Each structure stands twice: as structure tokens, then as C-alpha cells.
């Protein structure tokens, strides 16, 4: 937390505006809109934002929606909410995000047989924007609607523009583990003010104008509370600092492992600023000295929590019946990828302990090999 989150939240309590209306909501939306340059709507979660985005795009039963396969399940679940079918697309190695060339090749083939998807959910993974220009160009050529899932990339940029501001509709998350948080919440942005207004209407149970409780379309209980919006106002004020902190943590790891073969930081694409929301690395066991899973076990033995990179959607039992294009790159990134402790308030002394533990895992197998050679001699 920064300095003002509690002041804004206390204001909600003192004014008795604690539910889904109140001044913090408007102020948070205004601050977010100024940052992104597009209209914004406070919602209860990033998942709600993706779901409403698909509703705004007219996605429904029988439609197909393309989606990045290397992502968290919340990117793909809303496709099923709408009765549509997910189709997954592989990553490129240069950014770990959706591969624009593969997308082009697939859409070109599908266009020839009149099997174009209704929409695409492109995910900005781990704090880095996807390569949006070719993706938007390709989808524009074939009439495919684009929703940008920027849940992990708030504060990142793409060619000088905020991540999430390029697609017609985008979704953000303020879950407790994100670079800024409202404890739980999300934001939908839309280039078209009318779409943003419709999202706000749908998020409040789609109650028609008037004093009676009348409804002509299906709505949702997706609005953020005024209390949580107060936290969000304060968090927006420290966003740039949080980006600096996360990047510093990632580069401190990188430098701490600089002399170790077989462990490399997630690529930093040249087209924008990577927030390094999480410090993600790839482990080449043949060079590093142990596998990713062995490294996870070693860190756990030192009371250090680390996790694998996202398990791709096409490998999930939930989506086993779904079509996938490619998948080898995302599968390899999952198999060898690790996310190290990355909290903005991670102390240098604690990070040094993580670095030492990783170095232990790399050195121990080599020592064992040398010891074995000595015993043989």
C-alpha cells in the first residue's frame, strides 16, 4: 500500500458510500482513463471484464474464439460462459506472447474455408505487451474482433502507448497478486464510449431507466465497490513506483545469475517496456545442472515459494477437447519456466537469499559429479 489508499477508503466509510456507487468509483475510472487514454469502467474482477468484453463483441453459442494458450485459465473461461468454443494459439519465443505470424497463417487458411473465429483474446503475459500492431492488422483484415487481456501488464507500454490501450476492448485485473491491487477488482476499457456505457449498464444488472426495477436484457452483478475503488485510487498514484520496483527485482536476479549457464530471464521485447510483473526465468537443465522441477523442490526446502510458468490451456483437462495451433513453444516454456518471488516489497536481503538458493541448486549437481569422479579415480 502507498500513503493514500486508507484515506480514500476511509472517505467511503465516513460518507456511508460503501457499496457499488460513490465518488471513489468515478475518481478511479477518471484516473485510469487519463492513464490509458480511453473510457474505463470499474468492475469486480478482471474475469468480469473479459466476460463483458465478449458480451459487447456479440460472442455467443456456436462461435469460436481464439485465445493465447500460455495464460491463466481466467483468460479462457469466459469464452465458455458465453457458450462459445475456445481455440488456442501458440506463443513466440521472442516475447512469450501470442505468435503474430502463426495467427496470420491460421486465419488465412481458415478464411479460405469460411471458418473465421468471432473474436480473439490476446494476452499480455507476465507484464509484457503482445506485438499488437501485426495482430490488430491481421484481425482487421479478416474481420475478427480483438480483446486484449492486459490483466498482468498494467504499466507496460507498446511503442510508447499503454499496454491495453490499443485493442478496441481491453481487460485489467487488480487481484491481490497484481502490480497494483484493489484487494479484488478489475477494469474494462473501450475505445467507444457507447461500449463503455453499455458495459457499466450490464455490470449493474442491466436495470432499465426509471423508478421500477425493469430489465429487458440479461445483466450481471459485476460492479466494483466504492471502498475498493478508493484503494484503487491510491494504488494508481504508486503505479510507476511499483513498475520500477518490479523491474529492479527482475534485473537483480538477472545480474545475480549472470555467471550461471542455463538460466535466463524472460525476453525483454524491443517494442515496449516490460514491467516484469513476475520475475520469470527459463532453466536449461543440460547447462544449469538440474531441472526446473528439481529447482522448485530445492527452493521449497529452503522455505522459498516459487512456481512454474503458466500451464498452457491446451494442456489443461478442462480444455482437452479444444483445437490448438502450435503449442510446442508454450509447452516448452511451461516445462522449463519458473517464477521467482517478485513482490514489490521484497527486501534485498530476502532476494539475496533466493539468489543464493538458486546458485546452490546449480552448483550442487556439479559438485556431486566431481565427487563421483574422485571416487572412481
BANUBA-874552 format. One record per residue (C-alpha): residue number from 1; residue in three letters; chain; x, y, z. Coordinates in Angstrom, 2 decimals. Example, Ala and Ser with C-alpha at 12.3 -4.5 7.8 and 13.67 -1.06 7.14 Angstrom:
BEGIN
[1 'ala' 'A' [12.30 -4.50 7.80]]
[2 'ser' 'A' [13.67 -1.06 7.14]]
end
This chain:
BEGIN
[1 'unk' 'A' [0.00 0.00 0.00]]
[2 'unk' 'A' [1.00 3.59 -0.59]]
[3 'unk' 'A' [0.09 6.61 1.55]]
[4 'unk' 'A' [-3.44 7.47 0.38]]
[5 'unk' 'A' [-5.32 4.18 -0.05]]
[6 'unk' 'A' [-6.66 4.19 3.51]]
[7 'unk' 'A' [-7.62 7.87 3.31]]
[8 'unk' 'A' [-9.75 7.24 0.22]]
[9 'unk' 'A' [-11.28 4.08 1.70]]
[10 'unk' 'A' [-11.99 5.87 4.99]]
[11 'unk' 'A' [-13.76 8.52 2.96]]
[12 'unk' 'A' [-16.12 5.86 1.67]]
[13 'unk' 'A' [-16.92 4.75 5.22]]
[14 'unk' 'A' [-17.31 8.26 6.64]]
[15 'unk' 'A' [-19.65 9.28 3.81]]
[16 'unk' 'A' [-21.53 5.95 4.05]]
[17 'unk' 'A' [-20.91 5.22 0.33]]
[18 'unk' 'A' [-19.62 1.66 0.77]]
[19 'unk' 'A' [-21.44 -0.25 -1.97]]
[20 'unk' 'A' [-21.33 -0.06 -5.78]]
[21 'unk' 'A' [-21.94 3.69 -6.07]]
[22 'unk' 'A' [-19.93 6.59 -4.72]]
[23 'unk' 'A' [-17.29 9.21 -5.57]]
[24 'unk' 'A' [-14.30 6.85 -5.48]]
[25 'unk' 'A' [-15.67 4.89 -8.41]]
[26 'unk' 'A' [-15.82 7.92 -10.66]]
[27 'unk' 'A' [-12.46 9.19 -9.48]]
[28 'unk' 'A' [-10.77 5.81 -10.05]]
[29 'unk' 'A' [-12.29 5.49 -13.51]]
[30 'unk' 'A' [-11.19 9.03 -14.38]]
[31 'unk' 'A' [-7.62 8.38 -13.21]]
[32 'unk' 'A' [-7.47 5.15 -15.18]]
[33 'unk' 'A' [-8.93 6.78 -18.29]]
[34 'unk' 'A' [-6.33 9.54 -18.16]]
[35 'unk' 'A' [-3.57 6.95 -17.91]]
[36 'unk' 'A' [-4.91 4.78 -20.75]]
[37 'unk' 'A' [-6.43 7.45 -22.94]]
[38 'unk' 'A' [-9.71 5.54 -23.30]]
[39 'unk' 'A' [-13.00 5.29 -21.34]]
[40 'unk' 'A' [-12.85 2.94 -18.34]]
[41 'unk' 'A' [-15.34 1.01 -16.20]]
[42 'unk' 'A' [-14.61 -0.34 -12.68]]
[43 'unk' 'A' [-15.62 -3.99 -12.28]]
[44 'unk' 'A' [-15.43 -6.72 -9.66]]
[45 'unk' 'A' [-12.63 -8.66 -11.38]]
[46 'unk' 'A' [-10.51 -8.98 -14.49]]
[47 'unk' 'A' [-12.52 -12.08 -15.36]]
[48 'unk' 'A' [-15.70 -9.99 -15.30]]
[49 'unk' 'A' [-14.03 -7.53 -17.67]]
[50 'unk' 'A' [-13.16 -10.28 -20.15]]
[51 'unk' 'A' [-16.67 -11.72 -19.91]]
[52 'unk' 'A' [-18.35 -8.36 -20.51]]
[53 'unk' 'A' [-15.93 -7.69 -23.35]]
[54 'unk' 'A' [-17.08 -10.85 -25.09]]
[55 'unk' 'A' [-20.71 -9.86 -24.50]]
[56 'unk' 'A' [-20.02 -6.45 -26.07]]
[57 'unk' 'A' [-18.47 -8.20 -29.08]]
[58 'unk' 'A' [-21.57 -10.31 -29.57]]
[59 'unk' 'A' [-19.88 -13.64 -28.83]]
[60 'unk' 'A' [-22.44 -16.38 -28.25]]
[61 'unk' 'A' [-23.21 -20.09 -28.58]]
[62 'unk' 'A' [-21.67 -21.72 -31.62]]
[63 'unk' 'A' [-18.95 -19.08 -32.04]]
[64 'unk' 'A' [-15.25 -19.82 -31.89]]
[65 'unk' 'A' [-12.88 -17.52 -30.00]]
[66 'unk' 'A' [-9.13 -17.69 -30.48]]
[67 'unk' 'A' [-7.07 -17.26 -27.30]]
[68 'unk' 'A' [-3.41 -17.28 -26.28]]
[69 'unk' 'A' [-2.65 -20.72 -24.88]]
[70 'unk' 'A' [0.07 -19.54 -22.47]]
[71 'unk' 'A' [-2.10 -17.82 -19.88]]
[72 'unk' 'A' [-4.11 -18.26 -16.69]]
[73 'unk' 'A' [-7.47 -20.03 -17.00]]
[74 'unk' 'A' [-9.38 -16.78 -16.34]]
[75 'unk' 'A' [-8.50 -15.66 -19.89]]
[76 'unk' 'A' [-10.33 -18.59 -21.44]]
[77 'unk' 'A' [-13.14 -19.43 -19.01]]
[78 'unk' 'A' [-15.38 -16.52 -20.10]]
[79 'unk' 'A' [-15.45 -17.98 -23.61]]
[80 'unk' 'A' [-17.28 -20.94 -22.13]]
[81 'unk' 'A' [-19.55 -18.61 -20.12]]
[82 'unk' 'A' [-20.91 -17.43 -23.48]]
[83 'unk' 'A' [-21.38 -20.94 -24.81]]
[84 'unk' 'A' [-18.60 -20.37 -27.33]]
[85 'unk' 'A' [-15.65 -22.64 -28.13]]
[86 'unk' 'A' [-12.04 -21.72 -27.29]]
[87 'unk' 'A' [-9.33 -22.31 -29.90]]
[88 'unk' 'A' [-5.78 -21.87 -28.64]]
[89 'unk' 'A' [-2.81 -20.28 -30.39]]
[90 'unk' 'A' [0.87 -20.76 -29.52]]
[91 'unk' 'A' [3.44 -18.23 -28.31]]
[92 'unk' 'A' [6.59 -16.91 -29.95]]
[93 'unk' 'A' [9.91 -17.22 -28.15]]
[94 'unk' 'A' [10.82 -13.55 -28.53]]
[95 'unk' 'A' [8.13 -12.30 -26.14]]
[96 'unk' 'A' [6.32 -15.45 -24.85]]
[97 'unk' 'A' [3.14 -13.82 -26.16]]
[98 'unk' 'A' [0.84 -14.90 -28.99]]
[99 'unk' 'A' [2.72 -15.51 -32.25]]
[100 'unk' 'A' [1.50 -12.99 -34.87]]
[101 'unk' 'A' [2.87 -14.95 -37.83]]
[102 'unk' 'A' [1.16 -18.15 -36.69]]
[103 'unk' 'A' [-2.07 -16.20 -36.21]]
[104 'unk' 'A' [-1.83 -14.83 -39.75]]
[105 'unk' 'A' [-1.17 -18.27 -41.23]]
[106 'unk' 'A' [-4.10 -19.82 -39.38]]
[107 'unk' 'A' [-6.58 -17.06 -40.25]]
[108 'unk' 'A' [-5.54 -17.15 -43.92]]
[109 'unk' 'A' [-6.23 -20.89 -44.11]]
[110 'unk' 'A' [-9.48 -20.62 -42.19]]
[111 'unk' 'A' [-10.71 -17.72 -44.35]]
[112 'unk' 'A' [-10.43 -19.98 -47.40]]
[113 'unk' 'A' [-12.90 -22.39 -45.82]]
[114 'unk' 'A' [-15.15 -19.76 -44.20]]
[115 'unk' 'A' [-14.17 -20.80 -40.64]]
[116 'unk' 'A' [-13.04 -17.49 -39.18]]
[117 'unk' 'A' [-13.42 -17.03 -35.41]]
[118 'unk' 'A' [-15.75 -14.43 -33.95]]
[119 'unk' 'A' [-13.04 -12.88 -31.76]]
[120 'unk' 'A' [-9.50 -13.14 -30.41]]
[121 'unk' 'A' [-8.38 -12.79 -26.79]]
[122 'unk' 'A' [-4.73 -11.80 -26.91]]
[123 'unk' 'A' [-2.96 -11.96 -23.54]]
[124 'unk' 'A' [-0.12 -9.68 -22.39]]
[125 'unk' 'A' [1.87 -12.22 -20.42]]
[126 'unk' 'A' [3.78 -11.58 -17.16]]
[127 'unk' 'A' [3.95 -7.80 -17.66]]
[128 'unk' 'A' [4.87 -7.63 -21.35]]
[129 'unk' 'A' [2.61 -6.49 -24.17]]
[130 'unk' 'A' [1.96 -8.74 -27.12]]
[131 'unk' 'A' [3.12 -7.43 -30.51]]
[132 'unk' 'A' [-0.17 -5.65 -31.10]]
[133 'unk' 'A' [0.35 -3.87 -34.45]]
[134 'unk' 'A' [0.54 -7.00 -36.63]]
[135 'unk' 'A' [-2.12 -8.74 -34.52]]
[136 'unk' 'A' [-4.58 -5.87 -34.99]]
[137 'unk' 'A' [-3.71 -5.63 -38.68]]
[138 'unk' 'A' [-4.25 -9.34 -39.24]]
[139 'unk' 'A' [-7.54 -9.40 -37.33]]
[140 'unk' 'A' [-8.72 -6.23 -39.05]]
[141 'unk' 'A' [-8.07 -7.81 -42.44]]
[142 'unk' 'A' [-10.23 -10.82 -41.58]]
[143 'unk' 'A' [-12.89 -9.05 -39.51]]
[144 'unk' 'A' [-12.00 -10.71 -36.20]]
[145 'unk' 'A' [-12.83 -8.68 -33.07]]
[146 'unk' 'A' [-9.91 -8.25 -30.63]]
[147 'unk' 'A' [-10.00 -8.17 -26.84]]
[148 'unk' 'A' [-6.69 -7.50 -25.10]]
[149 'unk' 'A' [-6.27 -9.26 -21.75]]
[150 'unk' 'A' [-3.86 -6.84 -20.06]]
[151 'unk' 'A' [-4.54 -8.22 -16.57]]
[152 'unk' 'A' [-0.82 -8.84 -16.00]]
[153 'unk' 'A' [0.54 -5.84 -17.90]]
[154 'unk' 'A' [-0.73 -2.63 -16.29]]
[155 'unk' 'A' [2.12 -0.13 -16.51]]
[156 'unk' 'A' [3.73 -1.79 -19.53]]
[157 'unk' 'A' [3.98 0.02 -22.86]]
[158 'unk' 'A' [3.88 -0.89 -26.53]]
[159 'unk' 'A' [5.66 1.54 -28.86]]
[160 'unk' 'A' [5.13 4.29 -26.29]]
[161 'unk' 'A' [1.45 3.55 -25.70]]
[162 'unk' 'A' [0.00 1.91 -22.57]]
[163 'unk' 'A' [-0.49 -1.85 -22.81]]
[164 'unk' 'A' [-4.19 -2.50 -23.23]]
[165 'unk' 'A' [-4.91 0.83 -24.92]]
[166 'unk' 'A' [-4.58 -0.43 -28.49]]
[167 'unk' 'A' [-7.35 -3.03 -28.77]]
[168 'unk' 'A' [-10.96 -1.87 -29.12]]
[169 'unk' 'A' [-11.78 -3.55 -25.79]]
[170 'unk' 'A' [-9.34 -4.48 -23.01]]
[171 'unk' 'A' [-9.43 -6.03 -19.55]]
[172 'unk' 'A' [-7.27 -5.42 -16.46]]
[173 'unk' 'A' [-7.07 -7.10 -13.07]]
[174 'unk' 'A' [-6.45 -5.68 -9.58]]
[175 'unk' 'A' [-6.31 -9.05 -7.84]]
[176 'unk' 'A' [-4.15 -9.23 -4.73]]
[177 'unk' 'A' [-1.12 -10.51 -6.64]]
[178 'unk' 'A' [-1.15 -7.89 -9.41]]
[179 'unk' 'A' [1.25 -4.96 -9.72]]
[180 'unk' 'A' [-1.39 -2.76 -8.09]]
[181 'unk' 'A' [-4.43 -4.11 -6.27]]
[182 'unk' 'A' [-7.88 -3.23 -5.00]]
[183 'unk' 'A' [-7.88 -6.49 -2.99]]
[184 'unk' 'A' [-10.14 -7.83 -5.74]]
[185 'unk' 'A' [-11.32 -5.98 -8.82]]
[186 'unk' 'A' [-10.87 -5.23 -12.48]]
[187 'unk' 'A' [-11.31 -2.64 -15.19]]
[188 'unk' 'A' [-12.73 -2.71 -18.70]]
[189 'unk' 'A' [-11.62 -0.13 -21.24]]
[190 'unk' 'A' [-13.20 0.55 -24.62]]
[191 'unk' 'A' [-12.33 2.96 -27.40]]
[192 'unk' 'A' [-16.04 3.56 -28.00]]
[193 'unk' 'A' [-17.72 5.48 -25.17]]
[194 'unk' 'A' [-21.03 3.83 -26.05]]
[195 'unk' 'A' [-19.48 0.40 -25.41]]
[196 'unk' 'A' [-18.09 1.55 -22.06]]
[197 'unk' 'A' [-21.52 2.88 -21.09]]
[198 'unk' 'A' [-23.11 -0.42 -22.10]]
[199 'unk' 'A' [-20.57 -2.34 -20.02]]
[200 'unk' 'A' [-21.41 -0.21 -16.95]]
[201 'unk' 'A' [-25.13 -0.84 -17.59]]
[202 'unk' 'A' [-24.66 -4.60 -17.91]]
[203 'unk' 'A' [-22.43 -4.69 -14.81]]
[204 'unk' 'A' [-25.23 -3.29 -12.64]]
[205 'unk' 'A' [-27.80 -5.98 -13.50]]
[206 'unk' 'A' [-28.89 -4.15 -16.68]]
[207 'unk' 'A' [-31.62 -2.27 -14.87]]
[208 'unk' 'A' [-33.61 -0.16 -17.33]]
[209 'unk' 'A' [-34.04 3.60 -16.68]]
[210 'unk' 'A' [-36.96 4.54 -14.45]]
[211 'unk' 'A' [-38.06 4.04 -10.85]]
[212 'unk' 'A' [-39.32 0.49 -11.36]]
[213 'unk' 'A' [-36.99 -2.48 -11.36]]
[214 'unk' 'A' [-37.41 -3.40 -15.02]]
[215 'unk' 'A' [-35.00 -5.44 -17.13]]
[216 'unk' 'A' [-35.04 -6.07 -20.87]]
[217 'unk' 'A' [-31.66 -7.81 -21.23]]
[218 'unk' 'A' [-29.57 -10.14 -19.06]]
[219 'unk' 'A' [-27.31 -8.27 -16.66]]
[220 'unk' 'A' [-24.54 -9.13 -14.20]]
[221 'unk' 'A' [-23.50 -8.17 -10.68]]
[222 'unk' 'A' [-20.04 -7.07 -11.79]]
[223 'unk' 'A' [-19.61 -3.55 -10.38]]
[224 'unk' 'A' [-16.71 -2.71 -8.03]]
[225 'unk' 'A' [-17.49 -1.30 -4.59]]
[226 'unk' 'A' [-16.77 2.32 -3.67]]
[227 'unk' 'A' [-14.49 1.11 -0.85]]
[228 'unk' 'A' [-12.29 -0.93 -3.16]]
[229 'unk' 'A' [-12.27 1.86 -5.73]]
[230 'unk' 'A' [-10.79 4.06 -3.00]]
[231 'unk' 'A' [-7.92 1.61 -2.64]]
[232 'unk' 'A' [-7.54 1.67 -6.41]]
[233 'unk' 'A' [-7.27 5.47 -6.45]]
[234 'unk' 'A' [-4.35 5.31 -4.05]]
[235 'unk' 'A' [-2.72 2.44 -5.90]]
[236 'unk' 'A' [-2.81 4.35 -9.20]]
[237 'unk' 'A' [-0.69 7.01 -7.53]]
[238 'unk' 'A' [2.11 4.48 -6.90]]
[239 'unk' 'A' [1.86 2.50 -10.16]]
[240 'unk' 'A' [5.04 3.92 -11.67]]
[241 'unk' 'A' [6.94 3.20 -8.47]]
[242 'unk' 'A' [5.67 -0.38 -8.46]]
[243 'unk' 'A' [6.86 -0.83 -12.04]]
[244 'unk' 'A' [10.30 0.45 -11.08]]
[245 'unk' 'A' [10.40 -1.92 -8.10]]
[246 'unk' 'A' [9.38 -4.99 -10.11]]
[247 'unk' 'A' [11.89 -4.27 -12.85]]
[248 'unk' 'A' [14.65 -3.73 -10.29]]
[249 'unk' 'A' [13.87 -7.12 -8.72]]
[250 'unk' 'A' [13.97 -8.91 -12.09]]
[251 'unk' 'A' [17.27 -7.31 -13.09]]
[252 'unk' 'A' [18.81 -8.02 -9.67]]
[253 'unk' 'A' [18.03 -11.70 -10.24]]
[254 'unk' 'A' [19.43 -11.49 -13.78]]
[255 'unk' 'A' [22.66 -9.98 -12.54]]
[256 'unk' 'A' [22.85 -12.46 -9.67]]
[257 'unk' 'A' [22.73 -15.35 -12.14]]
[258 'unk' 'A' [24.90 -13.72 -14.82]]
[259 'unk' 'A' [27.74 -16.21 -14.44]]
[260 'unk' 'A' [25.46 -19.27 -14.29]]
[261 'unk' 'A' [24.85 -21.13 -17.55]]
[262 'unk' 'A' [21.38 -22.39 -18.35]]
[263 'unk' 'A' [19.17 -19.84 -16.58]]
[264 'unk' 'A' [17.83 -16.82 -18.48]]
[265 'unk' 'A' [15.38 -14.02 -17.78]]
[266 'unk' 'A' [12.17 -13.79 -19.81]]
[267 'unk' 'A' [12.97 -11.84 -23.01]]
[268 'unk' 'A' [12.50 -8.08 -22.96]]
[269 'unk' 'A' [10.85 -7.24 -26.29]]
[270 'unk' 'A' [12.35 -4.21 -28.03]]
[271 'unk' 'A' [8.96 -2.70 -28.88]]
[272 'unk' 'A' [7.98 -1.64 -25.35]]
[273 'unk' 'A' [8.52 -1.52 -21.61]]
[274 'unk' 'A' [8.20 -4.83 -19.75]]
[275 'unk' 'A' [7.05 -4.34 -16.14]]
[276 'unk' 'A' [8.38 -7.77 -15.12]]
[277 'unk' 'A' [5.26 -8.18 -13.02]]
[278 'unk' 'A' [6.75 -11.56 -12.16]]
[279 'unk' 'A' [10.43 -12.43 -12.46]]
[280 'unk' 'A' [10.27 -15.37 -14.85]]
[281 'unk' 'A' [13.23 -17.45 -15.97]]
[282 'unk' 'A' [13.87 -20.40 -18.27]]
[283 'unk' 'A' [16.02 -23.27 -17.00]]
[284 'unk' 'A' [18.07 -25.35 -19.43]]
[285 'unk' 'A' [18.78 -28.42 -17.32]]
[286 'unk' 'A' [21.63 -29.62 -19.55]]
[287 'unk' 'A' [23.56 -26.42 -18.81]]
[288 'unk' 'A' [22.19 -25.36 -15.42]]
[289 'unk' 'A' [22.81 -28.63 -13.63]]
[290 'unk' 'A' [19.27 -29.56 -12.58]]
[291 'unk' 'A' [15.75 -29.44 -13.96]]
[292 'unk' 'A' [13.16 -26.75 -13.29]]
[293 'unk' 'A' [11.25 -29.15 -11.06]]
[294 'unk' 'A' [14.36 -30.01 -9.08]]
[295 'unk' 'A' [14.99 -26.30 -8.64]]
[296 'unk' 'A' [11.44 -25.84 -7.33]]
[297 'unk' 'A' [11.96 -28.62 -4.82]]
[298 'unk' 'A' [15.28 -27.17 -3.70]]
[299 'unk' 'A' [13.75 -23.71 -3.17]]
[300 'unk' 'A' [10.86 -25.26 -1.24]]
[301 'unk' 'A' [13.37 -27.00 1.03]]
[302 'unk' 'A' [14.77 -23.53 1.80]]
[303 'unk' 'A' [11.24 -22.20 2.59]]
[304 'unk' 'A' [11.16 -20.15 -0.63]]
[305 'unk' 'A' [7.96 -20.16 -2.68]]
[306 'unk' 'A' [8.42 -20.36 -6.44]]
[307 'unk' 'A' [6.06 -21.58 -9.14]]
[308 'unk' 'A' [6.09 -22.92 -12.69]]
[309 'unk' 'A' [5.23 -20.66 -15.60]]
[310 'unk' 'A' [1.51 -20.92 -16.51]]
[311 'unk' 'A' [0.45 -24.36 -17.70]]
[312 'unk' 'A' [-0.86 -23.75 -21.26]]
[313 'unk' 'A' [-4.59 -24.02 -21.77]]
[314 'unk' 'A' [-4.25 -26.73 -24.42]]
[315 'unk' 'A' [-2.62 -28.98 -21.78]]
[316 'unk' 'A' [-5.44 -28.47 -19.27]]
[317 'unk' 'A' [-8.00 -31.24 -18.74]]
[318 'unk' 'A' [-10.73 -28.58 -18.86]]
[319 'unk' 'A' [-9.87 -27.74 -22.47]]
[320 'unk' 'A' [-8.65 -31.15 -23.67]]
[321 'unk' 'A' [-11.30 -31.23 -26.41]]
[322 'unk' 'A' [-10.31 -27.81 -27.84]]
[323 'unk' 'A' [-8.34 -27.20 -31.00]]
[324 'unk' 'A' [-4.83 -25.77 -30.72]]
[325 'unk' 'A' [-2.49 -24.29 -33.30]]
[326 'unk' 'A' [1.10 -24.99 -32.45]]
[327 'unk' 'A' [1.59 -25.40 -28.73]]
[328 'unk' 'A' [5.18 -26.61 -28.70]]
[329 'unk' 'A' [6.64 -23.25 -27.66]]
[330 'unk' 'A' [4.16 -22.69 -24.82]]
[331 'unk' 'A' [4.64 -26.29 -23.66]]
[332 'unk' 'A' [8.41 -25.84 -23.55]]
[333 'unk' 'A' [8.11 -22.54 -21.68]]
[334 'unk' 'A' [5.88 -24.25 -19.12]]
[335 'unk' 'A' [8.16 -27.28 -18.82]]
[336 'unk' 'A' [11.27 -25.19 -18.13]]
[337 'unk' 'A' [9.90 -21.90 -16.81]]
[338 'unk' 'A' [9.98 -20.71 -13.20]]
[339 'unk' 'A' [8.53 -17.65 -11.45]]
[340 'unk' 'A' [10.68 -16.43 -8.57]]
[341 'unk' 'A' [9.49 -14.29 -5.61]]
[342 'unk' 'A' [8.63 -10.89 -7.10]]
[343 'unk' 'A' [6.63 -8.85 -4.59]]
[344 'unk' 'A' [7.19 -5.10 -4.82]]
[345 'unk' 'A' [8.19 -5.02 -1.14]]
[346 'unk' 'A' [10.69 -7.88 -1.44]]
[347 'unk' 'A' [13.69 -6.80 0.63]]
[348 'unk' 'A' [17.18 -7.01 -0.93]]
[349 'unk' 'A' [18.32 -9.28 1.90]]
[350 'unk' 'A' [15.46 -11.70 1.17]]
[351 'unk' 'A' [16.13 -11.59 -2.55]]
[352 'unk' 'A' [19.78 -12.34 -1.86]]
[353 'unk' 'A' [18.62 -15.47 -0.02]]
[354 'unk' 'A' [16.65 -16.53 -3.11]]
[355 'unk' 'A' [19.66 -15.89 -5.34]]
[356 'unk' 'A' [21.91 -17.92 -3.04]]
[357 'unk' 'A' [19.44 -20.81 -3.03]]
[358 'unk' 'A' [19.23 -20.85 -6.84]]
[359 'unk' 'A' [23.02 -20.82 -7.03]]
[360 'unk' 'A' [23.14 -23.73 -4.58]]
[361 'unk' 'A' [20.89 -25.77 -6.87]]
[362 'unk' 'A' [23.12 -25.04 -9.85]]
[363 'unk' 'A' [26.36 -25.82 -8.01]]
[364 'unk' 'A' [25.26 -28.91 -6.07]]
[365 'unk' 'A' [24.89 -31.24 -9.11]]
[366 'unk' 'A' [28.33 -30.19 -10.39]]
[367 'unk' 'A' [29.90 -30.89 -7.00]]
[368 'unk' 'A' [28.22 -34.28 -6.93]]
[369 'unk' 'A' [29.62 -35.10 -10.36]]
[370 'unk' 'A' [33.12 -34.05 -9.32]]
[371 'unk' 'A' [32.85 -36.11 -6.13]]
[372 'unk' 'A' [31.78 -39.14 -8.14]]
[373 'unk' 'A' [34.76 -38.72 -10.46]]
[374 'unk' 'A' [37.08 -38.53 -7.46]]
[375 'unk' 'A' [35.62 -41.73 -6.00]]
[376 'unk' 'A' [36.04 -43.53 -9.34]]
[377 'unk' 'A' [39.67 -42.39 -9.55]]
end
